[in-house]
Amino acid sequence: TRVSTLSVIDEPALRVAPSVHLDEGLLRPPIAELNRVTFEGNVLKSTGAKAEHWIINFCTSWYEPCISLAPVFSDLGAQWEESLDNGALFTAGVRFAVVDCTVDKALCNEMGIEDYPTVMHYHQQKKLASWIAQGWTGEAMVEDAPRLARWLRQQIGHEGAKARAAKEREQQAKMPKPQSTIVLFTGLFLIGLF
């Protein structure tokens, strides 16, 4: 009888696993891309993603000021999200997003966008403020990055928190207070003094 031998396949030898270098930038959520459907569900309704603040860049993909602002917006977004989210898993202190007005012009029109880039700040489902780039010249684009950084500090930094708290106290002070004189008069009437 003939014995057949199977050919032996060389198995790969164990290799030393390469050391893993993890880019921490990959751990941060990317800048969210919103459209008409996801915008309403996440930003305008309290049932959406649980973010206290939304910073949204309304832009077009072909316009030079939008293109030059995109990496600045992304970098500032990563820094602010890391700073304010404090490792929270299901809620966020702030989320940064972009709406491409080339694709979703109807949403941009609904939000009143007239100039690009326009960055809007939403706090607890309400639009609080907007920032508009200075222009399309090279000088203006260079100045836009520090202007945007300052604006963000005013909106979501300590300055913004203090301003929102002061505004809330002011609104509460304007609320009508219960009139104790009516209660007193009613009480006096009931006991027969009037």
KOLNU-389776 format. One record per residue (C-alpha): x negated, y, z negated. Coordinates in steps of 0.2 Angstrom, whole numbers, always signed. Each point is the difference from the previous one (the first is absolute). Layout:
N
r x->X	y->Y	z->Z .
...
This chain:
194
r x->+0	y->+0	z->+0 .
r x->-5	y->+17	z->+4 .
r x->-1	y->+12	z->-15 .
r x->+5	y->+18	z->+6 .
r x->-8	y->+13	z->-10 .
r x->+7	y->+17	z->-1 .
r x->-11	y->+14	z->+3 .
r x->-3	y->+10	z->-15 .
r x->+4	y->+18	z->+1 .
r x->-12	y->+12	z->-9 .
r x->+9	y->+9	z->-13 .
r x->-4	y->+18	z->-4 .
r x->-12	y->+1	z->-14 .
r x->+6	y->+11	z->-15 .
r x->-6	y->+17	z->+2 .
r x->-3	y->+13	z->-13 .
r x->+15	y->+11	z->-1 .
r x->-4	y->+17	z->+5 .
r x->+2	y->+13	z->-13 .
r x->+16	y->+9	z->+1 .
r x->+0	y->+18	z->+2 .
r x->+17	y->+7	z->-3 .
r x->+4	y->+17	z->+7 .
r x->+10	y->+8	z->-14 .
r x->+8	y->+11	z->+13 .
r x->+9	y->-15	z->+6 .
r x->+8	y->-2	z->-17 .
r x->+10	y->+16	z->+1 .
r x->+16	y->+0	z->+10 .
r x->-2	y->+8	z->+17 .
r x->+9	y->+16	z->+4 .
r x->+18	y->-6	z->+3 .
r x->+8	y->+3	z->+17 .
r x->+18	y->+5	z->-2 .
r x->+14	y->+2	z->+13 .
r x->+18	y->+5	z->-1 .
r x->+5	y->-16	z->-9 .
r x->-14	y->-2	z->-12 .
r x->-1	y->+18	z->-4 .
r x->+18	y->+1	z->-7 .
r x->-2	y->-16	z->-9 .
r x->-16	y->+4	z->-9 .
r x->-1	y->+19	z->-1 .
r x->+18	y->+6	z->-1 .
r x->+9	y->-14	z->-10 .
r x->-5	y->-5	z->-18 .
r x->+3	y->-18	z->+5 .
r x->-16	y->+0	z->+11 .
r x->-18	y->-2	z->-5 .
r x->-2	y->+7	z->-17 .
r x->-12	y->+14	z->+3 .
r x->+2	y->+16	z->-10 .
r x->-8	y->+11	z->+14 .
r x->-1	y->-3	z->+19 .
r x->-12	y->+11	z->+10 .
r x->+4	y->-2	z->+18 .
r x->-10	y->+6	z->+15 .
r x->+12	y->+4	z->+15 .
r x->-11	y->-1	z->+15 .
r x->-2	y->-6	z->+18 .
r x->-13	y->-12	z->+6 .
r x->-6	y->+10	z->+14 .
r x->-2	y->+18	z->-7 .
r x->-18	y->+4	z->-5 .
r x->+3	y->+8	z->-17 .
r x->+10	y->-15	z->-5 .
r x->-14	y->-11	z->+6 .
r x->-13	y->+10	z->-10 .
r x->+11	y->+0	z->-16 .
r x->+3	y->-18	z->+0 .
r x->-16	y->-6	z->-8 .
r x->+1	y->+14	z->-13 .
r x->+18	y->-4	z->-4 .
r x->-4	y->-19	z->-2 .
r x->-15	y->+4	z->-11 .
r x->+9	y->+12	z->-11 .
r x->+15	y->-13	z->-1 .
r x->-12	y->-14	z->-5 .
r x->-7	y->+11	z->-14 .
r x->+16	y->+7	z->-7 .
r x->+8	y->-17	z->+1 .
r x->-14	y->-8	z->-10 .
r x->+0	y->+15	z->-12 .
r x->+19	y->+0	z->-3 .
r x->+6	y->-18	z->+2 .
r x->-11	y->-6	z->-15 .
r x->+1	y->-18	z->+6 .
r x->+19	y->-1	z->+0 .
r x->+6	y->-15	z->+9 .
r x->+18	y->+4	z->+4 .
r x->+1	y->+19	z->-2 .
r x->-11	y->+14	z->+7 .
r x->-4	y->+17	z->-6 .
r x->-3	y->+5	z->+18 .
r x->+1	y->-7	z->+17 .
r x->-7	y->+8	z->+16 .
r x->+9	y->-3	z->+17 .
r x->+0	y->+5	z->+18 .
r x->+14	y->+3	z->+12 .
r x->-5	y->+0	z->+18 .
r x->+12	y->+13	z->+8 .
r x->-5	y->-6	z->+17 .
r x->+9	y->-16	z->-4 .
r x->+14	y->+6	z->-12 .
r x->+4	y->+18	z->+6 .
r x->+18	y->-2	z->-7 .
r x->-7	y->-2	z->-18 .
r x->-12	y->+14	z->+2 .
r x->+14	y->+11	z->+7 .
r x->+11	y->-5	z->-15 .
r x->-14	y->+5	z->-12 .
r x->-2	y->+17	z->+8 .
r x->-17	y->-3	z->+7 .
r x->-5	y->+14	z->+12 .
r x->-19	y->+0	z->-1 .
r x->-13	y->-14	z->+0 .
r x->-7	y->-5	z->-12 .
r x->+12	y->+3	z->-14 .
r x->-2	y->-9	z->-16 .
r x->+15	y->-1	z->-12 .
r x->+1	y->-4	z->-18 .
r x->+15	y->-10	z->-7 .
r x->+3	y->-2	z->-18 .
r x->+13	y->-11	z->-7 .
r x->+9	y->+0	z->+17 .
r x->+0	y->+19	z->+2 .
r x->-11	y->+10	z->+12 .
r x->-10	y->+12	z->-11 .
r x->-13	y->+8	z->+12 .
r x->-8	y->-1	z->+17 .
r x->-17	y->+4	z->+6 .
r x->-4	y->+5	z->+18 .
r x->-17	y->+0	z->+9 .
r x->-6	y->+17	z->+5 .
r x->-2	y->-3	z->+18 .
r x->-9	y->-9	z->+14 .
r x->-16	y->+9	z->+1 .
r x->-16	y->-9	z->-6 .
r x->-2	y->+12	z->-15 .
r x->+17	y->-2	z->-6 .
r x->-1	y->-19	z->+1 .
r x->-16	y->+1	z->-11 .
r x->+9	y->+11	z->-13 .
r x->+15	y->-11	z->+0 .
r x->-9	y->-14	z->-10 .
r x->-4	y->+10	z->-15 .
r x->+17	y->+9	z->+1 .
r x->+9	y->-16	z->+0 .
r x->-10	y->-6	z->-15 .
r x->+4	y->+15	z->-10 .
r x->+19	y->-1	z->+5 .
r x->+0	y->-18	z->-6 .
r x->-8	y->+5	z->-17 .
r x->+14	y->+13	z->-2 .
r x->+13	y->-13	z->+5 .
r x->-4	y->-16	z->-9 .
r x->-15	y->+5	z->-11 .
r x->+1	y->+7	z->-18 .
r x->+5	y->+17	z->+7 .
r x->+15	y->-8	z->+9 .
r x->+6	y->-10	z->-15 .
r x->-1	y->+16	z->-11 .
r x->+10	y->+10	z->+14 .
r x->+13	y->-14	z->+1 .
r x->+2	y->+0	z->-19 .
r x->+2	y->+19	z->-1 .
r x->+13	y->+0	z->+14 .
r x->+10	y->-14	z->-9 .
r x->-1	y->+10	z->-16 .
r x->+6	y->+15	z->+9 .
r x->+15	y->-9	z->+8 .
r x->+5	y->-8	z->-17 .
r x->+0	y->+18	z->-7 .
r x->+12	y->+5	z->+14 .
r x->+12	y->-14	z->-5 .
r x->+15	y->+7	z->-9 .
r x->-1	y->-4	z->-19 .
r x->+15	y->-6	z->-9 .
r x->+9	y->+15	z->-8 .
r x->+1	y->-2	z->-18 .
r x->+12	y->+15	z->-2 .
r x->+13	y->-10	z->+9 .
r x->-1	y->-14	z->-12 .
r x->+0	y->+11	z->-15 .
r x->+15	y->+10	z->+7 .
r x->+9	y->-17	z->+3 .
r x->-4	y->-6	z->-17 .
r x->+6	y->+16	z->-8 .
r x->+16	y->-1	z->+10 .
r x->+3	y->-17	z->-6 .
r x->-2	y->+3	z->-18 .
r x->+12	y->+15	z->+1 .
r x->-11	y->+15	z->-2 .
r x->+6	y->+7	z->+17 .
